[in-house]
Amino acid sequence: MSIQECTQIMEQLIREEGQRLGIGSPEFIQRHNEMMEAADRQLLQDLMMEQREET
């Protein structure tokens, strides 16, 4: 298998996975935003805890 063939197969797999996951759909975007907000809250909590430990 050539590099070009391998690249084409990988690109096709990525496209199919994106379709399966519904990337770009409102549901996907909403869930993504929920996860990012949860990660931000956890980071803030960790930073606050770290700051308390330093004082």
PDB file of N, CA, C, O and CB in Angstrom:
ATOM      1  N   MET A   1       0.853  -1.171   0.000  1.00  0.00           N
ATOM      2  CA  MET A   1       0.000   0.000   0.000  1.00  0.00           C
ATOM      3  C   MET A   1       0.902   1.238   0.000  1.00  0.00           C
ATOM      4  O   MET A   1       1.849   1.338   0.780  1.00  0.00           O
ATOM      5  CB  MET A   1      -0.972  -0.004   1.230  1.00  0.00           C
ATOM      6  N   SER A   2       0.585   2.164  -0.883  1.00  0.00           N
ATOM      7  CA  SER A   2       1.375   3.390  -0.971  1.00  0.00           C
ATOM      8  C   SER A   2       0.950   4.378   0.115  1.00  0.00           C
ATOM      9  O   SER A   2      -0.098   4.220   0.741  1.00  0.00           O
ATOM     10  CB  SER A   2       1.227   4.030  -2.367  1.00  0.00           C
ATOM     11  N   ILE A   3       1.770   5.383   0.324  1.00  0.00           N
ATOM     12  CA  ILE A   3       1.447   6.431   1.300  1.00  0.00           C
ATOM     13  C   ILE A   3       0.174   7.154   0.875  1.00  0.00           C
ATOM     14  O   ILE A   3      -0.662   7.497   1.711  1.00  0.00           O
ATOM     15  CB  ILE A   3       2.622   7.439   1.443  1.00  0.00           C
ATOM     16  N   GLN A   4       0.032   7.380  -0.421  1.00  0.00           N
ATOM     17  CA  GLN A   4      -1.163   8.064  -0.928  1.00  0.00           C
ATOM     18  C   GLN A   4      -2.419   7.236  -0.649  1.00  0.00           C
ATOM     19  O   GLN A   4      -3.439   7.781  -0.226  1.00  0.00           O
ATOM     20  CB  GLN A   4      -1.030   8.336  -2.444  1.00  0.00           C
ATOM     21  N   GLU A   5      -2.352   5.935  -0.882  1.00  0.00           N
ATOM     22  CA  GLU A   5      -3.500   5.069  -0.606  1.00  0.00           C
ATOM     23  C   GLU A   5      -3.834   5.060   0.880  1.00  0.00           C
ATOM     24  O   GLU A   5      -5.001   5.118   1.267  1.00  0.00           O
ATOM     25  CB  GLU A   5      -3.224   3.642  -1.090  1.00  0.00           C
ATOM     26  N   CYS A   6      -2.809   4.986   1.697  1.00  0.00           N
ATOM     27  CA  CYS A   6      -3.009   5.002   3.150  1.00  0.00           C
ATOM     28  C   CYS A   6      -3.651   6.319   3.583  1.00  0.00           C
ATOM     29  O   CYS A   6      -4.563   6.327   4.410  1.00  0.00           O
ATOM     30  CB  CYS A   6      -1.665   4.792   3.888  1.00  0.00           C
ATOM     31  N   THR A   7      -3.176   7.419   3.028  1.00  0.00           N
ATOM     32  CA  THR A   7      -3.730   8.735   3.346  1.00  0.00           C
ATOM     33  C   THR A   7      -5.200   8.815   2.947  1.00  0.00           C
ATOM     34  O   THR A   7      -6.021   9.342   3.697  1.00  0.00           O
ATOM     35  CB  THR A   7      -2.929   9.841   2.640  1.00  0.00           C
ATOM     36  N   GLN A   8      -5.530   8.296   1.777  1.00  0.00           N
ATOM     37  CA  GLN A   8      -6.919   8.314   1.317  1.00  0.00           C
ATOM     38  C   GLN A   8      -7.817   7.488   2.232  1.00  0.00           C
ATOM     39  O   GLN A   8      -8.933   7.900   2.547  1.00  0.00           O
ATOM     40  CB  GLN A   8      -7.011   7.789  -0.118  1.00  0.00           C
ATOM     41  N   ILE A   9      -7.336   6.336   2.655  1.00  0.00           N
ATOM     42  CA  ILE A   9      -8.110   5.488   3.560  1.00  0.00           C
ATOM     43  C   ILE A   9      -8.328   6.198   4.890  1.00  0.00           C
ATOM     44  O   ILE A   9      -9.437   6.186   5.425  1.00  0.00           O
ATOM     45  CB  ILE A   9      -7.400   4.137   3.782  1.00  0.00           C
ATOM     46  N   MET A  10      -7.277   6.818   5.427  1.00  0.00           N
ATOM     47  CA  MET A  10      -7.397   7.526   6.707  1.00  0.00           C
ATOM     48  C   MET A  10      -8.367   8.695   6.587  1.00  0.00           C
ATOM     49  O   MET A  10      -9.183   8.914   7.482  1.00  0.00           O
ATOM     50  CB  MET A  10      -6.020   8.029   7.180  1.00  0.00           C
ATOM     51  N   GLU A  11      -8.289   9.443   5.500  1.00  0.00           N
ATOM     52  CA  GLU A  11      -9.210  10.567   5.302  1.00  0.00           C
ATOM     53  C   GLU A  11     -10.654  10.085   5.235  1.00  0.00           C
ATOM     54  O   GLU A  11     -11.549  10.725   5.786  1.00  0.00           O
ATOM     55  CB  GLU A  11      -8.852  11.337   4.020  1.00  0.00           C
ATOM     56  N   GLN A  12     -10.883   8.964   4.565  1.00  0.00           N
ATOM     57  CA  GLN A  12     -12.232   8.398   4.476  1.00  0.00           C
ATOM     58  C   GLN A  12     -12.720   7.964   5.854  1.00  0.00           C
ATOM     59  O   GLN A  12     -13.867   8.224   6.217  1.00  0.00           O
ATOM     60  CB  GLN A  12     -12.258   7.203   3.501  1.00  0.00           C
ATOM     61  N   LEU A  13     -11.860   7.308   6.618  1.00  0.00           N
ATOM     62  CA  LEU A  13     -12.235   6.885   7.972  1.00  0.00           C
ATOM     63  C   LEU A  13     -12.582   8.083   8.850  1.00  0.00           C
ATOM     64  O   LEU A  13     -13.535   8.036   9.627  1.00  0.00           O
ATOM     65  CB  LEU A  13     -11.099   6.078   8.614  1.00  0.00           C
ATOM     66  N   ILE A  14     -11.812   9.145   8.723  1.00  0.00           N
ATOM     67  CA  ILE A  14     -12.061  10.357   9.510  1.00  0.00           C
ATOM     68  C   ILE A  14     -13.403  10.976   9.116  1.00  0.00           C
ATOM     69  O   ILE A  14     -14.172  11.393   9.982  1.00  0.00           O
ATOM     70  CB  ILE A  14     -10.915  11.385   9.312  1.00  0.00           C
ATOM     71  N   ARG A  15     -13.686  11.035   7.815  1.00  0.00           N
ATOM     72  CA  ARG A  15     -14.982  11.570   7.355  1.00  0.00           C
ATOM     73  C   ARG A  15     -16.136  10.737   7.900  1.00  0.00           C
ATOM     74  O   ARG A  15     -17.126  11.278   8.392  1.00  0.00           O
ATOM     75  CB  ARG A  15     -15.041  11.603   5.811  1.00  0.00           C
ATOM     76  N   GLU A  16     -16.002   9.427   7.809  1.00  0.00           N
ATOM     77  CA  GLU A  16     -17.070   8.547   8.293  1.00  0.00           C
ATOM     78  C   GLU A  16     -17.269   8.682   9.800  1.00  0.00           C
ATOM     79  O   GLU A  16     -18.402   8.675  10.281  1.00  0.00           O
ATOM     80  CB  GLU A  16     -16.758   7.094   7.939  1.00  0.00           C
ATOM     81  N   GLU A  17     -16.182   8.803  10.536  1.00  0.00           N
ATOM     82  CA  GLU A  17     -16.289   8.951  11.991  1.00  0.00           C
ATOM     83  C   GLU A  17     -16.938  10.289  12.335  1.00  0.00           C
ATOM     84  O   GLU A  17     -17.748  10.364  13.259  1.00  0.00           O
ATOM     85  CB  GLU A  17     -14.893   8.841  12.658  1.00  0.00           C
ATOM     86  N   GLY A  18     -16.593  11.339  11.603  1.00  0.00           N
ATOM     87  CA  GLY A  18     -17.223  12.636  11.815  1.00  0.00           C
ATOM     88  C   GLY A  18     -18.719  12.587  11.575  1.00  0.00           C
ATOM     89  O   GLY A  18     -19.495  13.191  12.315  1.00  0.00           O
ATOM     90  N   GLN A  19     -19.119  11.869  10.544  1.00  0.00           N
ATOM     91  CA  GLN A  19     -20.549  11.717  10.263  1.00  0.00           C
ATOM     92  C   GLN A  19     -21.228  10.902  11.353  1.00  0.00           C
ATOM     93  O   GLN A  19     -22.333  11.231  11.783  1.00  0.00           O
ATOM     94  CB  GLN A  19     -20.765  11.053   8.895  1.00  0.00           C
ATOM     95  N   ARG A  20     -20.574   9.847  11.797  1.00  0.00           N
ATOM     96  CA  ARG A  20     -21.154   8.993  12.836  1.00  0.00           C
ATOM     97  C   ARG A  20     -21.362   9.776  14.124  1.00  0.00           C
ATOM     98  O   ARG A  20     -22.374   9.612  14.805  1.00  0.00           O
ATOM     99  CB  ARG A  20     -20.255   7.776  13.099  1.00  0.00           C
ATOM    100  N   LEU A  21     -20.392  10.630  14.454  1.00  0.00           N
ATOM    101  CA  LEU A  21     -20.477  11.416  15.684  1.00  0.00           C
ATOM    102  C   LEU A  21     -21.395  12.627  15.544  1.00  0.00           C
ATOM    103  O   LEU A  21     -21.791  13.230  16.542  1.00  0.00           O
ATOM    104  CB  LEU A  21     -19.096  11.873  16.098  1.00  0.00           C
ATOM    105  N   GLY A  22     -21.729  12.978  14.316  1.00  0.00           N
ATOM    106  CA  GLY A  22     -22.589  14.137  14.097  1.00  0.00           C
ATOM    107  C   GLY A  22     -21.863  15.449  14.331  1.00  0.00           C
ATOM    108  O   GLY A  22     -22.461  16.430  14.772  1.00  0.00           O
ATOM    109  N   ILE A  23     -20.569  15.461  14.031  1.00  0.00           N
ATOM    110  CA  ILE A  23     -19.775  16.670  14.256  1.00  0.00           C
ATOM    111  C   ILE A  23     -20.401  17.832  13.495  1.00  0.00           C
ATOM    112  O   ILE A  23     -20.710  17.725  12.308  1.00  0.00           O
ATOM    113  CB  ILE A  23     -18.297  16.458  13.817  1.00  0.00           C
ATOM    114  N   GLY A  24     -20.579  18.936  14.198  1.00  0.00           N
ATOM    115  CA  GLY A  24     -21.183  20.119  13.610  1.00  0.00           C
ATOM    116  C   GLY A  24     -22.681  20.219  13.844  1.00  0.00           C
ATOM    117  O   GLY A  24     -23.275  21.271  13.609  1.00  0.00           O
ATOM    118  N   SER A  25     -23.296  19.140  14.303  1.00  0.00           N
ATOM    119  CA  SER A  25     -24.734  19.181  14.571  1.00  0.00           C
ATOM    120  C   SER A  25     -24.989  19.981  15.848  1.00  0.00           C
ATOM    121  O   SER A  25     -24.096  20.091  16.688  1.00  0.00           O
ATOM    122  CB  SER A  25     -25.320  17.742  14.698  1.00  0.00           C
ATOM    123  N   PRO A  26     -26.175  20.535  16.007  1.00  0.00           N
ATOM    124  CA  PRO A  26     -26.480  21.285  17.232  1.00  0.00           C
ATOM    125  C   PRO A  26     -26.278  20.449  18.497  1.00  0.00           C
ATOM    126  O   PRO A  26     -25.807  20.956  19.515  1.00  0.00           O
ATOM    127  CB  PRO A  26     -27.912  21.793  17.185  1.00  0.00           C
ATOM    128  N   GLU A  27     -26.636  19.170  18.425  1.00  0.00           N
ATOM    129  CA  GLU A  27     -26.475  18.304  19.594  1.00  0.00           C
ATOM    130  C   GLU A  27     -25.002  18.124  19.946  1.00  0.00           C
ATOM    131  O   GLU A  27     -24.624  18.149  21.117  1.00  0.00           O
ATOM    132  CB  GLU A  27     -27.125  16.939  19.341  1.00  0.00           C
ATOM    133  N   PHE A  28     -24.177  17.941  18.917  1.00  0.00           N
ATOM    134  CA  PHE A  28     -22.743  17.769  19.145  1.00  0.00           C
ATOM    135  C   PHE A  28     -22.153  19.036  19.753  1.00  0.00           C
ATOM    136  O   PHE A  28     -21.394  18.971  20.720  1.00  0.00           O
ATOM    137  CB  PHE A  28     -22.017  17.416  17.828  1.00  0.00           C
ATOM    138  N   ILE A  29     -22.501  20.182  19.188  1.00  0.00           N
ATOM    139  CA  ILE A  29     -21.984  21.463  19.676  1.00  0.00           C
ATOM    140  C   ILE A  29     -22.438  21.698  21.114  1.00  0.00           C
ATOM    141  O   ILE A  29     -21.645  22.146  21.942  1.00  0.00           O
ATOM    142  CB  ILE A  29     -22.452  22.625  18.767  1.00  0.00           C
ATOM    143  N   GLN A  30     -23.689  21.406  21.419  1.00  0.00           N
ATOM    144  CA  GLN A  30     -24.194  21.599  22.779  1.00  0.00           C
ATOM    145  C   GLN A  30     -23.426  20.727  23.762  1.00  0.00           C
ATOM    146  O   GLN A  30     -23.006  21.201  24.818  1.00  0.00           O
ATOM    147  CB  GLN A  30     -25.698  21.282  22.850  1.00  0.00           C
ATOM    148  N   ARG A  31     -23.241  19.461  23.423  1.00  0.00           N
ATOM    149  CA  ARG A  31     -22.521  18.550  24.324  1.00  0.00           C
ATOM    150  C   ARG A  31     -21.068  18.982  24.468  1.00  0.00           C
ATOM    151  O   ARG A  31     -20.508  18.922  25.563  1.00  0.00           O
ATOM    152  CB  ARG A  31     -22.595  17.097  23.804  1.00  0.00           C
ATOM    153  N   HIS A  32     -20.460  19.413  23.380  1.00  0.00           N
ATOM    154  CA  HIS A  32     -19.082  19.910  23.423  1.00  0.00           C
ATOM    155  C   HIS A  32     -18.986  21.094  24.385  1.00  0.00           C
ATOM    156  O   HIS A  32     -18.085  21.151  25.221  1.00  0.00           O
ATOM    157  CB  HIS A  32     -18.599  20.322  22.005  1.00  0.00           C
ATOM    158  N   ASN A  33     -19.912  22.029  24.262  1.00  0.00           N
ATOM    159  CA  ASN A  33     -19.906  23.199  25.139  1.00  0.00           C
ATOM    160  C   ASN A  33     -20.103  22.801  26.597  1.00  0.00           C
ATOM    161  O   ASN A  33     -19.463  23.363  27.485  1.00  0.00           O
ATOM    162  CB  ASN A  33     -20.993  24.185  24.716  1.00  0.00           C
ATOM    163  N   GLU A  34     -20.981  21.838  26.850  1.00  0.00           N
ATOM    164  CA  GLU A  34     -21.190  21.363  28.222  1.00  0.00           C
ATOM    165  C   GLU A  34     -19.903  20.772  28.794  1.00  0.00           C
ATOM    166  O   GLU A  34     -19.556  21.032  29.946  1.00  0.00           O
ATOM    167  CB  GLU A  34     -22.319  20.313  28.263  1.00  0.00           C
ATOM    168  N   MET A  35     -19.198  19.980  27.989  1.00  0.00           N
ATOM    169  CA  MET A  35     -17.954  19.364  28.466  1.00  0.00           C
ATOM    170  C   MET A  35     -16.867  20.412  28.703  1.00  0.00           C
ATOM    171  O   MET A  35     -16.110  20.314  29.669  1.00  0.00           O
ATOM    172  CB  MET A  35     -17.460  18.319  27.459  1.00  0.00           C
ATOM    173  N   MET A  36     -16.790  21.411  27.827  1.00  0.00           N
ATOM    174  CA  MET A  36     -15.782  22.456  28.002  1.00  0.00           C
ATOM    175  C   MET A  36     -16.075  23.292  29.249  1.00  0.00           C
ATOM    176  O   MET A  36     -15.152  23.672  29.970  1.00  0.00           O
ATOM    177  CB  MET A  36     -15.726  23.361  26.759  1.00  0.00           C
ATOM    178  N   GLU A  37     -17.350  23.578  29.507  1.00  0.00           N
ATOM    179  CA  GLU A  37     -17.726  24.319  30.712  1.00  0.00           C
ATOM    180  C   GLU A  37     -17.390  23.517  31.963  1.00  0.00           C
ATOM    181  O   GLU A  37     -16.910  24.078  32.948  1.00  0.00           O
ATOM    182  CB  GLU A  37     -19.226  24.665  30.689  1.00  0.00           C
ATOM    183  N   ALA A  38     -17.636  22.214  31.933  1.00  0.00           N
ATOM    184  CA  ALA A  38     -17.303  21.358  33.078  1.00  0.00           C
ATOM    185  C   ALA A  38     -15.793  21.338  33.299  1.00  0.00           C
ATOM    186  O   ALA A  38     -15.331  21.382  34.439  1.00  0.00           O
ATOM    187  CB  ALA A  38     -17.834  19.920  32.859  1.00  0.00           C
ATOM    188  N   ALA A  39     -15.031  21.271  32.220  1.00  0.00           N
ATOM    189  CA  ALA A  39     -13.570  21.285  32.337  1.00  0.00           C
ATOM    190  C   ALA A  39     -13.090  22.617  32.907  1.00  0.00           C
ATOM    191  O   ALA A  39     -12.185  22.646  33.741  1.00  0.00           O
ATOM    192  CB  ALA A  39     -12.914  21.025  30.965  1.00  0.00           C
ATOM    193  N   ASP A  40     -13.688  23.713  32.463  1.00  0.00           N
ATOM    194  CA  ASP A  40     -13.325  25.034  32.990  1.00  0.00           C
ATOM    195  C   ASP A  40     -13.627  25.141  34.484  1.00  0.00           C
ATOM    196  O   ASP A  40     -12.819  25.669  35.248  1.00  0.00           O
ATOM    197  CB  ASP A  40     -14.073  26.135  32.227  1.00  0.00           C
ATOM    198  N   ARG A  41     -14.795  24.638  34.897  1.00  0.00           N
ATOM    199  CA  ARG A  41     -15.147  24.672  36.320  1.00  0.00           C
ATOM    200  C   ARG A  41     -14.148  23.859  37.145  1.00  0.00           C
ATOM    201  O   ARG A  41     -13.730  24.289  38.220  1.00  0.00           O
ATOM    202  CB  ARG A  41     -16.576  24.134  36.535  1.00  0.00           C
ATOM    203  N   GLN A  42     -13.771  22.692  36.641  1.00  0.00           N
ATOM    204  CA  GLN A  42     -12.823  21.847  37.363  1.00  0.00           C
ATOM    205  C   GLN A  42     -11.463  22.520  37.451  1.00  0.00           C
ATOM    206  O   GLN A  42     -10.821  22.483  38.501  1.00  0.00           O
ATOM    207  CB  GLN A  42     -12.694  20.480  36.685  1.00  0.00           C
ATOM    208  N   LEU A  43     -11.022  23.127  36.371  1.00  0.00           N
ATOM    209  CA  LEU A  43      -9.742  23.830  36.376  1.00  0.00           C
ATOM    210  C   LEU A  43      -9.765  24.965  37.386  1.00  0.00           C
ATOM    211  O   LEU A  43      -8.810  25.136  38.144  1.00  0.00           O
ATOM    212  CB  LEU A  43      -9.414  24.369  34.978  1.00  0.00           C
ATOM    213  N   LEU A  44     -10.838  25.742  37.409  1.00  0.00           N
ATOM    214  CA  LEU A  44     -10.954  26.839  38.360  1.00  0.00           C
ATOM    215  C   LEU A  44     -10.927  26.316  39.788  1.00  0.00           C
ATOM    216  O   LEU A  44     -10.259  26.885  40.651  1.00  0.00           O
ATOM    217  CB  LEU A  44     -12.238  27.633  38.110  1.00  0.00           C
ATOM    218  N   GLN A  45     -11.652  25.234  40.034  1.00  0.00           N
ATOM    219  CA  GLN A  45     -11.662  24.633  41.369  1.00  0.00           C
ATOM    220  C   GLN A  45     -10.261  24.163  41.759  1.00  0.00           C
ATOM    221  O   GLN A  45      -9.825  24.384  42.889  1.00  0.00           O
ATOM    222  CB  GLN A  45     -12.655  23.454  41.422  1.00  0.00           C
ATOM    223  N   ASP A  46      -9.560  23.521  40.840  1.00  0.00           N
ATOM    224  CA  ASP A  46      -8.204  23.051  41.121  1.00  0.00           C
ATOM    225  C   ASP A  46      -7.261  24.217  41.409  1.00  0.00           C
ATOM    226  O   ASP A  46      -6.437  24.145  42.320  1.00  0.00           O
ATOM    227  CB  ASP A  46      -7.674  22.227  39.946  1.00  0.00           C
ATOM    228  N   LEU A  47      -7.386  25.285  40.631  1.00  0.00           N
ATOM    229  CA  LEU A  47      -6.530  26.453  40.841  1.00  0.00           C
ATOM    230  C   LEU A  47      -6.807  27.104  42.188  1.00  0.00           C
ATOM    231  O   LEU A  47      -5.881  27.526  42.881  1.00  0.00           O
ATOM    232  CB  LEU A  47      -6.731  27.469  39.717  1.00  0.00           C
ATOM    233  N   MET A  48      -8.091  27.186  42.561  1.00  0.00           N
ATOM    234  CA  MET A  48      -8.440  27.775  43.853  1.00  0.00           C
ATOM    235  C   MET A  48      -7.894  26.920  44.991  1.00  0.00           C
ATOM    236  O   MET A  48      -7.399  27.454  45.984  1.00  0.00           O
ATOM    237  CB  MET A  48      -9.968  27.928  43.984  1.00  0.00           C
ATOM    238  N   MET A  49      -7.981  25.609  44.856  1.00  0.00           N
ATOM    239  CA  MET A  49      -7.476  24.710  45.885  1.00  0.00           C
ATOM    240  C   MET A  49      -5.953  24.833  45.995  1.00  0.00           C
ATOM    241  O   MET A  49      -5.400  24.849  47.095  1.00  0.00           O
ATOM    242  CB  MET A  49      -7.882  23.253  45.575  1.00  0.00           C
ATOM    243  N   GLU A  50      -5.296  24.917  44.859  1.00  0.00           N
ATOM    244  CA  GLU A  50      -3.842  25.071  44.848  1.00  0.00           C
ATOM    245  C   GLU A  50      -3.440  26.382  45.507  1.00  0.00           C
ATOM    246  O   GLU A  50      -2.465  26.433  46.256  1.00  0.00           O
ATOM    247  CB  GLU A  50      -3.302  25.011  43.411  1.00  0.00           C
ATOM    248  N   GLN A  51      -4.189  27.436  45.228  1.00  0.00           N
ATOM    249  CA  GLN A  51      -3.892  28.740  45.802  1.00  0.00           C
ATOM    250  C   GLN A  51      -4.073  28.713  47.320  1.00  0.00           C
ATOM    251  O   GLN A  51      -3.277  29.310  48.045  1.00  0.00           O
ATOM    252  CB  GLN A  51      -4.788  29.818  45.174  1.00  0.00           C
ATOM    253  N   ARG A  52      -5.101  28.036  47.803  1.00  0.00           N
ATOM    254  CA  ARG A  52      -5.326  27.919  49.245  1.00  0.00           C
ATOM    255  C   ARG A  52      -4.187  27.168  49.922  1.00  0.00           C
ATOM    256  O   ARG A  52      -3.779  27.511  51.031  1.00  0.00           O
ATOM    257  CB  ARG A  52      -6.655  27.213  49.523  1.00  0.00           C
ATOM    258  N   GLU A  53      -3.679  26.143  49.246  1.00  0.00           N
ATOM    259  CA  GLU A  53      -2.591  25.354  49.818  1.00  0.00           C
ATOM    260  C   GLU A  53      -1.309  26.168  49.928  1.00  0.00           C
ATOM    261  O   GLU A  53      -0.483  25.907  50.804  1.00  0.00           O
ATOM    262  CB  GLU A  53      -2.345  24.108  48.978  1.00  0.00           C
ATOM    263  N   GLU A  54      -1.134  27.146  49.053  1.00  0.00           N
ATOM    264  CA  GLU A  54       0.070  27.971  49.062  1.00  0.00           C
ATOM    265  C   GLU A  54       0.050  28.994  50.190  1.00  0.00           C
ATOM    266  O   GLU A  54       1.107  29.465  50.609  1.00  0.00           O
ATOM    267  CB  GLU A  54       0.229  28.678  47.728  1.00  0.00           C
ATOM    268  N   THR A  55      -1.132  29.346  50.689  1.00  0.00           N
ATOM    269  CA  THR A  55      -1.211  30.378  51.732  1.00  0.00           C
ATOM    270  C   THR A  55      -1.192  29.785  53.116  1.00  0.00           C
ATOM    271  O   THR A  55      -1.251  30.519  54.102  1.00  0.00           O
ATOM    272  CB  THR A  55      -2.460  31.209  51.561  1.00  0.00           C
TER     273      THR A  55
END
